[in-house]
């Protein structure tokens, strides 16, 4: 028998709700309409856990990264932005009928991760137009709106005006053509809810991001909450509640606590509701008896739902019974039409009531744009699933193993004189964004698996006695991320808790399995999310059995053109993605401290980015599955 105290349980919650434990699940209706023509239908499963309504209700998305067409090869996530629009419209109508309020929030990061957002210039030219068609009430900025100057400008020109004061960037500014700085959106937004008359002051923050393009600047959250405008805003009279949403993890990171301390210094017990993002997880955290935080996953796999009861609009904070605890209910909805229609209390099918006029219009528009952008063009057939943290590395179903053993050696540099040289080719696991599922591999699939266009660099003729040590040094680092553009790994989370290797991953997998519910209906559960948060493990709307958890190395390396007799070369070219440059130099400094970092000669190597190498390899698998579709 295993017992938990609060600390390990909180850690386990981070590990379990991490969406690198994905899902494939849902549906128990015989008639099922899929908005995107190539989406897969869901299997039968256990009944869904319904949402619970309160006085004030929230619908939340975050880190959508262009996945507006949904996950066409994953039934649990096979809804699209049109389905989401239909869902919002029905929920808002139901809220009016019940006399309660619902607020729809998005926490940023709408670029980089799907062809619908990434196949245009500027990135998001099409997807942002579709995104704005959903009736979202409040939106904040993410770090992926700041990497490229043109995307930042697009956000200022397109999204901020569309939301008319409801696009909040409390700590993010843009430089105008005249050299002056202005906030991309508004710093705050105050409003009163329609039905309950709750007076809300809202803010939208980004974590302390530092890799933004030079036409933007991000102020540290801890500094901003001490600025005069923020201190004045939180002291405005008549506020019933604070809503703080944005792009920051709700657990482990300091930004949320900087905001919370600043507000609590003035209002000891006023209700505060936080929504976060960036770390790509499902989570619900309790900050105190009248403050909580919700995070709604990633990539439109999840819709977050939160309800609050016990609010007393207009009541003075000086009242003797003002600080009584609030009642919360949260739910993580799998993003498929069955789940959304179930919670909206509507039906699917040719005569169904779920799809609204606006929803159908958006779904059709998504399909049209996918065709126009050539995202549906097939390269070949992937014979089985190749996975990241859901598959053991090394192993036959590991995507990293596939690249290491079959794909990377096909890299061809620009300098023909280098061809045939012995080389070690390194990639970091963060250069891969998502799993590669069996079935048709399209243009869109390339953006999904690896959306980054990193260039290749190399150091020529490194003594092999040094080069062979690089991989070990890279994997001894805490992490190598695309500045956390990839999901925060569970390995890193464990290290952040100073548990290191003492935390047995096999023990944790056993605990996950033991805690995932009764076994008498196990055959009806599909594999997917099993979320444990501060309220327990009944937050997922769909009961699942979890995927096992596997650690990924920070990096892998492929040997190419080594001596055929099995011996080691005297020297080898060291080839790596440009993002890895500081990490490779750090590794070399640890191996050979007598050579300063700047003395290593780093040159451009050329060659195709990772996603193009994968496309080329997939072509070799043939097109039988495409023929079967015809």
C-alpha positions as CSV (number, residue, x, y, z in Angstrom):
1,X,0.0,0.0,0.0
2,X,1.3,3.5,-0.9
3,X,0.3,6.6,0.9
4,X,0.8,10.2,-0.2
5,X,1.4,13.4,1.5
6,X,0.7,16.6,-0.3
7,X,4.2,17.2,-1.7
8,X,4.6,13.9,-3.7
9,X,0.9,14.1,-4.8
10,X,1.5,17.5,-6.3
11,X,4.6,16.3,-8.1
12,X,2.7,13.3,-9.3
13,X,-0.1,15.5,-10.6
14,X,2.4,17.4,-12.8
15,X,3.7,14.1,-14.1
16,X,0.3,12.6,-14.8
17,X,-1.5,15.5,-16.4
18,X,1.4,16.2,-18.7
19,X,-0.1,15.9,-22.1
20,X,2.8,13.9,-23.3
21,X,0.5,11.2,-22.0
22,X,-2.0,11.6,-24.8
23,X,-5.3,10.0,-25.5
24,X,-7.3,8.3,-28.2
25,X,-10.7,8.1,-27.1
26,X,-14.4,8.9,-26.9
27,X,-17.8,8.4,-28.1
28,X,-20.8,6.2,-27.5
29,X,-23.2,7.4,-30.2
30,X,-23.7,5.4,-33.3
31,X,-24.3,8.4,-35.5
32,X,-21.2,10.7,-35.6
33,X,-20.5,13.7,-37.8
34,X,-16.9,14.7,-38.1
35,X,-16.3,18.2,-39.3
36,X,-13.0,17.5,-40.9
37,X,-13.4,14.9,-43.6
38,X,-10.2,13.0,-42.9
39,X,-10.7,12.8,-39.1
40,X,-11.0,9.4,-37.4
41,X,-14.2,8.3,-35.6
42,X,-14.0,7.6,-31.8
43,X,-14.3,4.2,-30.3
44,X,-16.9,3.2,-27.6
45,X,-15.9,4.2,-24.1
46,X,-17.2,4.7,-20.6
47,X,-19.8,7.4,-19.9
48,X,-18.4,10.9,-19.6
49,X,-18.2,12.8,-16.4
50,X,-20.5,15.9,-16.8
51,X,-19.5,19.5,-16.2
52,X,-20.9,21.2,-13.1
53,X,-22.3,24.6,-13.4
54,X,-21.8,27.5,-10.9
55,X,-22.6,31.2,-10.6
56,X,-19.5,32.0,-12.7
57,X,-18.2,29.5,-15.3
58,X,-15.1,29.6,-17.5
59,X,-14.2,27.9,-20.7
60,X,-10.4,27.9,-21.3
61,X,-8.0,27.0,-24.1
62,X,-4.2,27.6,-24.2
63,X,-1.3,26.7,-26.4
64,X,-3.4,25.9,-29.4
65,X,-0.4,26.3,-31.8
66,X,-2.5,26.3,-34.9
67,X,-4.3,23.0,-34.3
68,X,-7.6,24.5,-35.4
69,X,-8.4,21.6,-37.7
70,X,-8.1,19.2,-34.8
71,X,-6.1,15.9,-34.6
72,X,-7.1,14.0,-37.7
73,X,-5.4,10.8,-36.7
74,X,-6.4,10.9,-33.0
75,X,-10.1,10.3,-32.3
76,X,-10.1,11.9,-28.9
77,X,-9.1,15.2,-30.4
78,X,-10.9,15.0,-33.7
79,X,-13.0,18.1,-33.2
80,X,-12.1,21.4,-34.9
81,X,-12.5,25.1,-34.3
82,X,-15.9,25.1,-35.8
83,X,-17.0,22.4,-33.3
84,X,-15.5,24.6,-30.5
85,X,-17.5,27.6,-31.8
86,X,-20.7,25.6,-31.7
87,X,-19.9,24.4,-28.2
88,X,-19.3,28.0,-26.9
89,X,-22.5,29.3,-28.5
90,X,-24.6,26.5,-26.9
91,X,-22.9,27.0,-23.5
92,X,-23.5,30.8,-23.6
93,X,-27.1,30.2,-24.4
94,X,-27.5,27.7,-21.6
95,X,-25.8,30.2,-19.2
96,X,-28.4,32.8,-20.0
97,X,-31.2,30.3,-19.5
98,X,-29.8,29.4,-16.1
99,X,-29.2,33.0,-15.1
100,X,-25.4,32.4,-14.6
101,X,-22.4,33.7,-16.4
102,X,-19.7,32.1,-18.6
103,X,-16.5,33.7,-19.7
104,X,-14.3,32.2,-22.5
105,X,-10.6,32.7,-22.1
106,X,-7.6,31.9,-24.3
107,X,-4.0,32.1,-22.8
108,X,-1.9,32.5,-25.9
109,X,0.6,30.6,-28.1
110,X,-1.4,30.3,-31.4
111,X,1.6,29.8,-33.7
112,X,4.2,27.1,-34.4
113,X,3.0,23.6,-34.4
114,X,0.6,23.0,-37.3
115,X,0.5,23.7,-41.0
116,X,-2.6,25.8,-40.8
117,X,-0.6,28.4,-38.8
118,X,2.9,27.7,-40.2
119,X,2.5,27.3,-43.9
120,X,1.9,31.0,-44.5
121,X,4.0,34.2,-44.3
122,X,3.7,35.7,-41.9
123,X,3.1,32.7,-39.8
124,X,-0.6,32.7,-38.7
125,X,-1.9,34.8,-41.6
126,X,-4.7,32.3,-42.2
127,X,-5.1,30.7,-38.8
128,X,-5.5,33.9,-36.8
129,X,-8.4,34.9,-39.0
130,X,-10.1,31.6,-38.2
131,X,-9.2,31.9,-34.5
132,X,-10.9,35.3,-34.3
133,X,-14.2,33.8,-35.5
134,X,-14.9,32.0,-32.2
135,X,-16.8,34.0,-29.6
136,X,-13.8,34.3,-27.2
137,X,-14.2,36.9,-24.5
138,X,-10.6,37.5,-23.3
139,X,-7.2,36.6,-24.9
140,X,-3.6,37.0,-23.8
141,X,-0.3,36.8,-25.7
142,X,2.1,33.9,-25.7
143,X,5.9,33.7,-26.3
144,X,5.2,32.2,-29.8
145,X,3.7,35.5,-30.8
146,X,7.0,37.2,-30.1
147,X,9.8,35.1,-31.7
148,X,9.3,36.7,-35.1
149,X,9.0,40.4,-35.5
150,X,6.4,40.1,-38.3
151,X,4.2,37.8,-36.1
152,X,4.4,40.4,-33.2
153,X,3.3,43.1,-35.6
154,X,0.5,40.9,-36.9
155,X,-0.7,40.4,-33.3
156,X,-0.7,44.2,-32.8
157,X,-2.4,44.9,-36.1
158,X,-4.9,42.1,-36.1
159,X,-5.7,40.5,-32.8
160,X,-5.5,43.5,-30.5
161,X,-8.0,45.6,-32.5
162,X,-10.4,42.7,-33.0
163,X,-10.8,42.1,-29.2
164,X,-11.4,45.9,-28.6
165,X,-9.7,46.2,-25.3
166,X,-10.1,42.5,-24.3
167,X,-6.7,41.4,-25.6
168,X,-4.5,41.8,-22.6
169,X,-0.7,42.2,-22.5
170,X,0.0,43.6,-19.0
171,X,3.8,43.2,-19.4
172,X,4.4,43.1,-23.1
173,X,5.0,46.0,-25.4
174,X,5.8,46.6,-29.1
175,X,8.0,49.3,-30.7
176,X,6.1,51.4,-33.3
177,X,7.7,52.7,-36.4
178,X,8.4,56.0,-34.8
179,X,10.5,54.3,-32.1
180,X,7.9,54.7,-29.3
181,X,6.7,51.8,-27.1
182,X,3.1,50.8,-26.5
183,X,1.4,47.8,-25.0
184,X,0.4,45.3,-27.7
185,X,-3.0,45.0,-26.1
186,X,-4.5,46.6,-23.0
187,X,-2.9,46.3,-19.6
188,X,-6.2,45.6,-17.8
189,X,-9.8,45.3,-18.5
190,X,-12.7,45.8,-16.1
191,X,-16.2,44.5,-16.8
192,X,-19.4,43.4,-15.1
193,X,-20.9,40.0,-16.0
194,X,-24.2,39.8,-17.8
195,X,-26.4,37.8,-15.5
196,X,-24.8,37.7,-12.0
197,X,-23.5,41.3,-12.1
198,X,-20.0,40.3,-10.9
199,X,-17.6,43.2,-11.2
200,X,-14.3,41.8,-12.4
201,X,-10.9,43.4,-12.9
202,X,-8.7,41.3,-15.3
203,X,-5.1,41.2,-16.3
204,X,-3.1,39.2,-18.9
205,X,0.5,38.3,-18.2
206,X,3.3,36.5,-20.0
207,X,6.1,34.8,-18.1
208,X,9.5,36.5,-18.0
209,X,10.4,35.6,-21.6
210,X,13.7,36.8,-23.0
211,X,14.0,35.4,-26.5
212,X,11.6,37.8,-28.1
213,X,12.3,39.7,-31.4
214,X,13.7,43.2,-31.0
215,X,10.4,44.9,-31.9
216,X,8.9,43.8,-28.5
217,X,9.9,43.8,-24.9
218,X,8.7,41.8,-21.9
219,X,8.9,43.3,-18.5
220,X,9.4,41.0,-15.5
221,X,6.2,40.2,-13.8
222,X,7.6,40.9,-10.3
223,X,8.5,44.4,-11.5
224,X,5.2,45.1,-13.2
225,X,3.0,44.3,-10.2
226,X,4.9,47.0,-8.3
227,X,4.3,49.7,-11.0
228,X,1.9,52.5,-10.2
229,X,-0.7,51.6,-12.8
230,X,-1.1,48.0,-11.4
231,X,-1.1,49.2,-7.8
232,X,-3.8,51.7,-8.8
233,X,-5.8,49.2,-10.7
234,X,-6.0,46.7,-7.8
235,X,-7.2,49.5,-5.5
236,X,-10.1,50.6,-7.7
237,X,-13.3,50.5,-5.6
238,X,-16.2,48.1,-6.2
239,X,-14.2,45.1,-7.5
240,X,-15.8,41.8,-6.7
241,X,-13.1,39.5,-8.2
242,X,-9.8,39.5,-10.0
243,X,-9.3,37.4,-13.1
244,X,-5.6,36.9,-14.0
245,X,-5.0,34.9,-17.1
246,X,-2.1,34.5,-19.4
247,X,0.9,32.5,-20.5
248,X,2.7,31.2,-17.4
249,X,2.7,27.8,-15.8
250,X,0.4,27.7,-12.7
251,X,2.8,25.5,-10.7
252,X,6.5,25.7,-9.9
253,X,7.1,29.0,-11.7
254,X,7.4,32.3,-9.7
255,X,5.3,34.6,-11.9
256,X,1.9,33.5,-10.5
257,X,3.0,33.9,-6.9
258,X,4.4,37.4,-7.6
259,X,1.0,38.4,-8.9
260,X,-0.8,36.7,-6.0
261,X,1.3,38.3,-3.3
262,X,0.8,41.7,-4.8
263,X,-3.0,41.4,-4.9
264,X,-3.2,39.7,-1.5
265,X,-1.2,42.5,0.0
266,X,-4.1,44.8,-0.7
267,X,-7.1,42.3,-0.7
268,X,-6.7,39.6,1.9
269,X,-9.6,37.5,0.8
270,X,-11.1,38.8,-2.4
271,X,-11.7,36.0,-5.0
272,X,-8.9,35.6,-7.5
273,X,-9.1,33.2,-10.5
274,X,-6.0,32.4,-12.5
275,X,-5.6,30.7,-15.9
276,X,-2.2,29.7,-17.2
277,X,-0.4,28.0,-20.0
278,X,3.0,27.4,-21.6
279,X,3.9,24.1,-19.9
280,X,1.3,22.2,-22.0
281,X,-0.3,20.4,-19.1
282,X,-3.8,19.8,-17.5
283,X,-3.7,21.2,-14.0
284,X,-5.8,22.7,-11.3
285,X,-4.1,24.3,-8.3
286,X,-5.4,25.8,-5.1
287,X,-3.6,28.9,-4.0
288,X,-5.8,29.6,-1.0
289,X,-9.5,29.2,0.0
290,X,-10.6,31.9,-2.3
291,X,-8.1,31.6,-5.2
292,X,-7.4,28.9,-7.7
293,X,-5.7,28.3,-11.0
294,X,-6.6,26.2,-14.1
295,X,-4.4,25.2,-17.0
296,X,-6.0,23.5,-20.1
297,X,-3.3,21.4,-21.8
298,X,-2.1,22.0,-25.3
299,X,-2.7,21.6,-29.0
300,X,-6.5,21.6,-28.7
301,X,-6.4,18.3,-27.0
302,X,-8.2,19.8,-24.0
303,X,-10.9,22.3,-23.3
304,X,-10.8,23.5,-19.7
305,X,-14.0,24.1,-17.7
306,X,-14.2,25.8,-14.3
307,X,-17.2,26.8,-12.2
308,X,-17.3,28.9,-9.0
309,X,-20.1,29.2,-6.4
310,X,-20.2,31.3,-3.3
311,X,-19.5,34.7,-4.9
312,X,-21.4,37.6,-3.4
313,X,-21.3,40.6,-5.8
314,X,-21.3,44.0,-4.1
315,X,-20.5,42.6,-0.6
316,X,-18.0,44.6,1.3
317,X,-14.6,43.0,2.1
318,X,-15.0,44.3,5.6
319,X,-18.0,42.1,6.2
320,X,-17.4,39.6,9.1
321,X,-18.3,36.6,6.9
322,X,-16.7,37.8,3.7
323,X,-13.8,35.3,3.6
324,X,-15.8,32.0,3.6
325,X,-14.4,29.4,1.2
326,X,-15.6,29.3,-2.4
327,X,-16.8,26.1,-4.1
328,X,-15.0,25.1,-7.3
329,X,-15.5,22.4,-9.9
330,X,-13.1,21.7,-12.8
331,X,-13.2,19.5,-15.8
332,X,-10.8,18.7,-18.6
333,X,-12.8,17.9,-21.8
334,X,-11.3,15.8,-24.5
335,X,-11.5,17.7,-27.7
336,X,-13.9,15.7,-29.9
337,X,-17.4,16.3,-31.2
338,X,-19.0,13.7,-28.9
339,X,-17.5,15.1,-25.8
340,X,-18.4,18.7,-26.8
341,X,-21.9,17.8,-27.8
342,X,-22.5,15.8,-24.6
343,X,-21.5,18.7,-22.4
344,X,-23.6,21.2,-24.5
345,X,-26.6,18.8,-24.2
346,X,-27.0,18.6,-27.9
347,X,-27.1,15.8,-30.4
348,X,-24.9,14.7,-33.4
349,X,-25.9,13.3,-36.6
350,X,-27.6,14.5,-39.9
351,X,-30.5,15.9,-38.0
352,X,-28.4,16.8,-34.9
353,X,-28.6,20.0,-32.9
354,X,-25.0,20.5,-32.1
355,X,-23.4,22.1,-35.1
356,X,-24.4,25.7,-35.4
357,X,-24.4,27.9,-38.5
358,X,-21.2,29.6,-37.5
359,X,-19.6,26.3,-36.4
360,X,-20.3,24.7,-39.8
361,X,-19.0,27.8,-41.6
362,X,-15.7,27.7,-39.7
363,X,-15.3,24.0,-40.3
364,X,-15.8,24.4,-44.0
365,X,-13.4,27.3,-44.1
366,X,-10.7,25.3,-42.3
367,X,-11.1,22.5,-44.8
368,X,-10.9,24.9,-47.7
369,X,-7.8,26.6,-46.4
370,X,-6.1,23.2,-45.8
371,X,-6.6,22.4,-49.4
372,X,-5.5,25.8,-50.6
373,X,-2.3,25.6,-48.5
374,X,-1.7,22.0,-49.9
375,X,-1.6,20.7,-46.4
376,X,-3.4,17.5,-47.4
377,X,-0.8,16.5,-50.0
378,X,0.4,13.0,-49.0
379,X,4.1,11.9,-49.0
380,X,3.6,8.3,-48.0
381,X,2.3,5.9,-45.3
382,X,3.7,5.6,-41.8
383,X,3.4,1.9,-40.9
384,X,3.0,2.3,-37.2
385,X,3.0,4.9,-34.4
386,X,6.4,6.5,-33.6
387,X,6.1,8.2,-30.3
388,X,8.1,10.5,-28.0
389,X,7.7,10.0,-24.2
390,X,5.0,7.4,-24.7
391,X,7.5,4.9,-26.1
392,X,10.6,3.5,-24.7
393,X,13.9,4.9,-26.0
394,X,15.7,3.2,-27.6
395,X,13.0,1.1,-29.1
396,X,11.0,0.2,-32.3
397,X,8.3,2.7,-31.6
398,X,10.5,5.6,-30.5
399,X,10.5,8.5,-32.8
400,X,13.9,9.5,-31.6
401,X,15.2,6.0,-32.4
402,X,13.8,6.3,-35.9
403,X,15.6,9.5,-36.5
404,X,18.8,8.3,-34.9
405,X,18.9,5.0,-36.8
406,X,17.3,5.8,-40.2
407,X,16.8,9.4,-40.9
408,X,19.6,11.7,-39.8
409,X,22.3,10.0,-41.9
410,X,20.4,11.2,-45.0
411,X,21.4,14.8,-44.2
412,X,23.5,16.2,-47.1
413,X,25.5,19.4,-46.5
414,X,26.0,22.1,-49.0
415,X,29.8,21.6,-49.3
416,X,30.4,18.6,-51.5
417,X,34.0,18.4,-50.3
418,X,32.6,17.2,-46.9
419,X,30.7,14.3,-48.3
420,X,32.1,11.1,-47.1
421,X,33.7,12.6,-44.0
422,X,33.1,10.7,-40.8
423,X,30.5,12.7,-38.8
424,X,28.4,12.7,-35.6
425,X,25.0,14.3,-36.2
426,X,23.3,15.6,-33.1
427,X,19.7,16.6,-32.5
428,X,17.9,17.6,-29.3
429,X,14.7,15.8,-28.4
430,X,13.0,19.2,-28.2
431,X,13.4,19.6,-31.9
432,X,10.6,17.1,-32.2
433,X,7.2,18.6,-31.2
434,X,4.7,15.8,-31.5
435,X,4.3,12.1,-32.1
436,X,4.1,10.6,-35.6
437,X,1.0,8.4,-36.0
438,X,0.5,5.6,-38.3
439,X,-1.4,6.4,-41.5
440,X,-1.1,9.0,-44.2
441,X,1.8,11.5,-43.7
442,X,1.0,14.8,-45.3
443,X,2.5,18.3,-45.6
444,X,0.7,19.1,-42.4
445,X,2.2,16.1,-40.7
446,X,5.7,17.6,-41.3
447,X,4.8,20.8,-39.5
448,X,3.2,18.8,-36.6
449,X,6.1,16.5,-35.9
450,X,8.8,19.2,-36.3
451,X,7.7,22.7,-37.0
452,X,11.1,24.3,-36.6
453,X,13.3,25.4,-39.4
454,X,16.6,25.3,-37.5
455,X,19.7,25.4,-39.7
456,X,22.6,22.9,-39.3
457,X,26.0,23.9,-38.1
458,X,29.2,21.9,-37.8
459,X,32.7,21.8,-36.3
460,X,35.1,20.2,-38.7
461,X,37.7,17.6,-37.8
462,X,37.1,17.3,-34.0
463,X,39.4,14.6,-32.5
464,X,37.1,11.6,-31.9
465,X,38.4,11.2,-28.4
466,X,36.7,14.5,-27.6
467,X,33.7,14.2,-30.0
468,X,32.6,10.9,-28.5
469,X,32.1,12.5,-25.1
470,X,29.7,15.2,-26.3
471,X,26.5,13.2,-26.2
472,X,27.1,12.2,-22.6
473,X,27.7,15.8,-21.5
474,X,24.6,17.0,-23.3
475,X,22.5,14.3,-21.6
476,X,23.9,15.2,-18.2
477,X,22.4,18.7,-18.6
478,X,19.0,19.4,-16.9
479,X,17.4,20.1,-20.3
480,X,17.9,21.2,-23.8
481,X,14.7,22.9,-24.9
482,X,13.7,25.2,-27.7
483,X,13.5,27.8,-24.9
484,X,10.6,25.8,-23.5
485,X,8.7,25.9,-26.8
486,X,8.3,22.2,-26.3
487,X,6.4,20.7,-23.4
488,X,8.1,20.8,-20.1
489,X,9.4,17.3,-19.6
490,X,8.5,15.2,-16.7
491,X,12.2,14.5,-16.2
492,X,12.8,18.2,-15.7
493,X,9.9,18.5,-13.3
494,X,11.3,15.7,-11.2
495,X,14.7,17.4,-11.1
496,X,13.1,20.7,-10.1
497,X,11.8,18.9,-7.0
498,X,15.3,17.7,-6.2
499,X,14.3,14.1,-6.4
500,X,16.7,13.3,-9.2
501,X,17.4,9.6,-9.8
502,X,15.9,8.6,-6.5
503,X,12.4,8.9,-8.1
504,X,11.8,5.5,-9.6
505,X,10.0,5.8,-12.9
506,X,8.8,2.2,-12.7
507,X,7.3,2.8,-9.3
508,X,5.5,5.9,-10.6
509,X,4.1,4.0,-13.6
510,X,2.7,1.4,-11.2
511,X,1.1,4.1,-9.1
512,X,-0.5,5.7,-12.1
513,X,-2.0,2.4,-13.1
514,X,-3.2,1.6,-9.5
515,X,-4.8,5.1,-9.2
516,X,-6.6,5.2,-12.6
517,X,-9.8,3.7,-11.3
518,X,-11.7,0.4,-11.1
519,X,-10.5,-2.5,-13.3
520,X,-13.9,-4.1,-13.9
521,X,-14.5,-1.9,-17.0
522,X,-10.9,-1.6,-18.0
523,X,-11.6,-2.9,-21.5
524,X,-13.9,0.1,-22.1
525,X,-11.2,2.6,-21.3
526,X,-9.0,3.9,-24.1
527,X,-5.5,5.0,-23.4
528,X,-5.1,8.7,-22.6
529,X,-5.0,11.4,-19.9
530,X,-5.1,10.4,-16.2
531,X,-5.0,13.8,-14.4
532,X,-4.2,14.2,-10.8
533,X,-4.5,17.7,-9.5
534,X,-5.2,19.5,-6.2
535,X,-8.8,18.3,-6.3
536,X,-8.0,14.7,-6.9
537,X,-8.3,12.6,-10.1
538,X,-11.9,13.0,-11.3
539,X,-11.2,16.1,-13.4
540,X,-10.9,14.4,-16.8
541,X,-14.3,14.1,-18.5
542,X,-13.3,10.8,-20.1
543,X,-12.0,7.9,-17.9
544,X,-8.8,6.6,-19.4
545,X,-6.1,4.1,-18.7
546,X,-2.8,6.0,-18.9
547,X,0.1,5.5,-21.2
548,X,3.3,4.4,-19.5
549,X,5.9,7.1,-18.9
550,X,9.4,7.0,-20.4
551,X,12.3,9.3,-20.0
552,X,13.7,10.9,-23.1
553,X,17.4,11.9,-23.5
554,X,18.2,15.5,-24.1
555,X,19.9,14.6,-27.3
556,X,20.7,11.7,-29.6
557,X,23.6,11.3,-32.1
558,X,24.0,9.4,-35.3
559,X,27.3,8.0,-36.5
560,X,27.8,8.3,-40.2
561,X,30.6,7.3,-42.6
562,X,32.6,5.7,-39.8
563,X,35.3,3.1,-40.8
564,X,33.7,-0.1,-42.1
565,X,36.0,-2.2,-40.0
566,X,34.4,-1.0,-36.8
567,X,37.3,1.1,-35.7
568,X,37.0,4.7,-34.6
569,X,38.0,7.6,-36.8
570,X,40.8,9.8,-35.7
571,X,38.7,12.9,-36.3
572,X,35.1,13.5,-37.1
573,X,32.9,16.4,-38.2
574,X,30.4,17.3,-35.4
575,X,27.1,18.4,-36.9
576,X,24.2,19.8,-34.9
577,X,21.2,22.1,-35.0
578,X,21.9,25.8,-34.6
579,X,19.8,26.0,-31.5
580,X,22.2,23.5,-29.8
581,X,25.2,25.7,-30.3
582,X,25.6,27.0,-26.7
583,X,24.9,23.5,-25.3
584,X,27.5,21.9,-27.6
585,X,30.1,24.5,-26.7
586,X,29.3,24.0,-23.0
587,X,29.8,20.2,-23.5
588,X,33.2,20.8,-25.3
589,X,34.3,23.1,-22.5
590,X,33.7,20.4,-19.9
591,X,35.5,17.8,-22.0
592,X,38.5,19.9,-23.0
593,X,38.8,22.9,-20.7
594,X,42.1,23.9,-22.2
595,X,40.3,25.1,-25.4
596,X,38.3,28.3,-25.0
597,X,34.7,28.1,-26.4
598,X,35.5,30.8,-29.0
599,X,38.4,28.8,-30.4
600,X,36.1,26.1,-31.8
601,X,35.5,26.8,-35.5
602,X,31.7,26.6,-36.1
603,X,30.6,26.8,-39.7
604,X,27.3,26.6,-41.6
605,X,26.6,23.1,-42.8
606,X,23.5,23.5,-44.9
607,X,21.1,20.7,-45.7
608,X,17.4,20.2,-45.1
609,X,15.6,20.9,-41.8
610,X,14.5,17.9,-39.7
611,X,10.9,17.9,-41.0
612,X,12.1,17.7,-44.6
613,X,14.4,14.8,-43.8
614,X,11.4,13.0,-42.2
615,X,9.3,13.7,-45.3
616,X,12.0,12.2,-47.6
617,X,12.2,9.1,-45.4
618,X,8.4,8.6,-45.3
619,X,8.4,8.6,-49.1
620,X,10.3,5.3,-49.0
621,X,7.5,3.6,-47.1
622,X,5.2,3.8,-50.1
623,X,1.7,4.9,-50.6
624,X,-0.5,1.8,-50.1
625,X,-2.6,3.5,-47.4
626,X,-3.3,6.3,-49.8
627,X,-4.5,3.9,-52.4
628,X,-6.7,2.3,-49.8
629,X,-8.4,5.6,-49.2
630,X,-9.4,6.0,-52.8
